[in-house]
Amino acid sequence: MDRLTGVYNRETMLSILFRETDRVQRMKSSLCVILFDIDTSATGTCVSPGCLRRAALPCRGAHLAPVGQFTTCWRASSDES
């Protein structure tokens, strides 16, 4: 889990994406990934940790309405190695 936002981190994201990619190939199904790039640089629109936490709120458990069979949210932070 990402400590700042409370959503999954990059490591979990990659694990789930690999698993789901394998699953959709086996089932001849489809997979949709939606990526939001939230700029946190000094020149961007979201410059504080509070902004990232607020941006993640709709993605967290109780606030996320299911889409299809599986819906999840991750934060792939540039500060992760």
TABELLIN-V998519 format. One record per backbone hydrogen bond with DSSP energy under -1.0 kcal/mol. CO is the residue of the C=O (numbers start at 1). NH is the residue of the N-H. Records with the same first field share a line. If there is no record, write none. Layout:
CO: NH / NH
This chain:
2: 6
7: 2
8: 75
9: 13
10: 14
11: 15
12: 16
13: 17
14: 18
15: 19
16: 20
17: 21
18: 22
19: 23
20: 24
21: 25
22: 26
23: 27
24: 29
39: 46
41: 44
48: 52
49: 53
50: 54
51: 55
52: 56
56: 59
57: 60
60: 63
61: 64
73: 8
77: 80
